């Protein structure tokens, strides 16, 4: 009898853990980035004029548990095809791809490693403070990223901006016209990402 009771107890614990995990997984929802509805730009300066490049191809996903009073994020990953960055000027794009070493490093990516805080701004809208691995031109740096997250039905919108120096990723700022036009070291990535189920 003791052996049967012991075995039954073990089975009860295992079953309880299984149901707990199943409940958590049911609460966690995955949202996938909608490329056509999302926008990501890279902005910078030069000795001649300011410039902007727009990413035409990007993908990603976020996993959110929205069952509590405030949502939690278990994963977030965004990937941009480096040669989909377009400025409208082919010469500038070519210099950009050379600086980004796109022949050997096809993508620019951000992968969440830690959520430091999530605070409510209004119904369905939250301010997120996070840290993640930003990879550009084959170099990965741990990067702080703050953004707003808006959850509405089957859609999640992420909005934010991050400024950094290209030299921190071992990138030589692009030049043009035989080096007479020089790009500033600091750039800003701005994103308005729409993800849906």
N, C-alpha and C positions, 0 to 999 in steps of 0.2 A: 504493500500500500504506500509506503514512504517513497518508493522509487516512482510510482505512478504520480503521486502528488508533486514530487520534484520535477518530473518531466512536464507535467501540466503547467507548473509555474513558469518553467522556461518558455514553453509555447505561448503562454499568456503575455510574457514580456516581449517576445519576438513579434507577436501579433500587434501588441500595443505600439511598438516602435514602427512597424510597417504602416499602421494606420496613421500615425503621427506624420511620417514622411510623406505619405500619400496626400494627406490633408495640406501639407505645405506646398507640395508640387502642384496641387490643384489651384492654390492661391497665386502661384507664380505664373506670370504671363509673359510671353515673348512677343516683342514688337519688332518688325523688320523695316529698315529704312526704305522710303519711297524716293528713288532717285529723281524722278521728274518733278516732285513737289518740294524737294529740299534744295537749299542753296548754300554753297560754301565759297567764300572769296578769300584771296590772299592780297593784302594791300601793303604797299610800301612807298618809298620815296626814291628819288634819284637827283642828280645834280641838274637835271633838265626839267623834270616834272614828276608829279605823283603818278603811281600806276596801280592797276588792279588786274588780277587774274581770277577767272571763275572756273570752278571744277565742274566738268560736264559729266563725269562718271564717278560715283561713290556708292558704297554699300555699307551695311552695318546692322547691328541689332542691340536691343536692350531687354533685359529680363527684370521685371518689376513685380514685387508682392504688394498689392494695394488693399490687403484685407484689414490692416490696422488703421489707427487714427492718422498715421502718416505712412506714406509708401516707403519701401526699402528697395534698393537696387542691388541685385546680386551680380550682374555683369553688364558691361557696355563696351562695344567695340565698333570703331568706325575706320573704314579704309577708303582712301582716295587713289584713283589711278593717276599717277604723277603726270603722264603725258596727256591727260584730259584737261589740264590747266590751260586755259586759253585767255589771251589778252586782247585778241583782235589784231595783233601784229606778229606775223610769222617770225620775223628776225628776233624779237624779244622772247617769243616762246622757245625758239631754238637755243638761245643763250640760257634760258631758265632750265631747260632739260639737261643741258651740259652741266650746269651748277648742281643740279639735283642728282646727277649721275644715273639717269633713268635707264641707261643700257643695262646696268647691273642691279638697280634698285627700282623696281617698277611701281611701288606703291608708297604712300605716306599713310601712317596709321596711328591711331590712339586706342589704347586698351586700358580700361579702368583697373586700378589695383586697390584703391581704398576710397570709401565714402566717408569723409570727415564729419559732415553734418547735412541734414535736410530740414529746412524750416518752411513752414507754411506762409505763403504770401496772401493768398485768397483761396476760395473754394476751387480745388483742382489744380492750383498753381503753387509751385514750390521753388525755393532757392536751394541749390545743391552746391556744396563745396567738396571737391574731390581731388584725388591724385591719380595719375595714370602714366603709362609708358608711351611717350611720343617718339615715333621712329621716322626719321627723314634722312634720305641719302645714305642709308646704311648705318646711321648712328641713332642710338636709343637713349633718351634722357627721361628721368622721372620728372614729371611736370604737374604743377598745381593747375587745376581748371575749375573755375566757378561758372555755373550756368543756371538758367531757369528751366524748369520742367513743368509742362502743362499736360495734364491727363484728362481726356474727354472721351468717354466711351471706348471705342477700339483704336483711338489715336493718341499718340504721345508726341509733343512738340518740344524740342530742345533748342534753346537760344543762348548764344554766348559769344565771347571773343577772347583771344589770347595773343598777347604780344611777346615776342622773343627775338633774340639776335641769331642770325643765320650762322654766325661764327661758332656758336655753342654746339652746332651740329657739324662743325668742320666744313661748312659751305663757304666758298669764296663768293661774295656778292657779285652778281653778273655785271658785266660792262658792255658798252656798245660804242660804235664809231671809233674803233681803234683805241678804246680805253678812255676816250674823252668824256663819255657819259658814264657816270658811276652810280651804282645802286646803293642806297643806304643799307646798313647792316641790320637794322630792326625792321621786322615785318609783323603784320597783324593778321591772324586768321579769324574770320567772322563766320559763324554758322547759324543757319536756321534749318534744323533737321526735322523732318516729319516721318514718324515711324508708325506703322499700323499692323494689325493682326491679319 
